[in-house]
């Protein structure tokens, strides 16, 4: 059975007679399995099938297979970029680093890609920042640009202000009265600005490249518990970056030395955070993009079953562990599909797209290069789901939970 995809491709390009049950590959499936660099086409080096088939499809002989060429060869397949409109609930407009901050350009860059990728809305938010590690930007730096397009963007805040209060001013978990008051005042100010919630905030945030911040506080940090109460009061959402550690481990060899040499189990504090106020909606960011190999489907199912106020946003790029990702070249991983069908109202798409102006430098600019691939893979993911489930995960759940207006 493991050779079936090869046989199907051979049938489609005319190597052997096709039995009645054979299905032609679609351009989407070919791209999802072969387009390693995410540029929207397949080079000769990326092509995994016999060379004569590549030459037959490459009608302009430029050494690349485009969607249009593959659609002409295979009869079209699924609609380009999928057919389900979707909402990206986790997007970072970065004003740039190493140049003058230019948030108008970053927001416009986000707007310009939406229609061609079936994206109806984006939830814009700051990254989770620490002032002494990276230049910071709060909600005020881009909210005025987002407000120019109220039918496309909603915003979250706190990554540039609340997150530093937690990680810089009270990393030991003992904030004083003054800090608690300033924290609550800032959270209320974010609500007054029209935010739909708080994000991105971090518990354990691994450093993946030089200059990428390492952050770590317990899930039941008093300021997170305070924010849960404020979130519940306003009936909004907290977007949380939390790399789960199920059992104590040493730092993986590939991981930046900006991280500690070992990681301790951290699920217990996170669960206490979830239990603190069941009216606080928590969106656990980057599901499916597992960095150290502990975010399994079993953990996902257990957490969703135990915590009714927990939601997860799916990021369609693999983590460095290269495990536990829902999207495969053949479609959706069966275990993940089972979880989606069991909890259809608890998932969103959170691409973690970053938009940095030309000339930017630093981790955000580096990660921004993956945005094209994230959008493409998000559309492929939706195209593999049953239509009703695709609408829920791609669009309806986000509209309901984030209270996005049509």
Secondary structure, DSSP 8 states (H G I E B T S, - for coil): -TTHHHHHHHHHTTSS---TT-----HHHHHHHH-TT-SSSEETTT--S-HHHHHHH-TT-SSEE-HHHHHHHHT--S-TT-S--EEEEEEEEE--SSS---HHHHHHHHHHHHGGGTEEEEEE------TTTS----GGGTHHHHHTTTTTEEE-EETTTHHHHHHTT-TTS---HHHHHHHHHHHHHHHHTT-SEEEEEESEE---STT---EE--TT-HHHHHHHHHHHHHT-EEEEE----SS-EE--TTS-TTS-SEE---HHHHHHHHHH-TTSEEEEEEET--SSS---HHHHHHHHHH-TTEEEEE-SS--TT--S-SEETTEE-HHHHHHHHHSTTSEEE---EEEE-TT--SHHHHHHTTHHHHHHHHHHHHHHS-HHHHHIIIIIHHHHHTT---
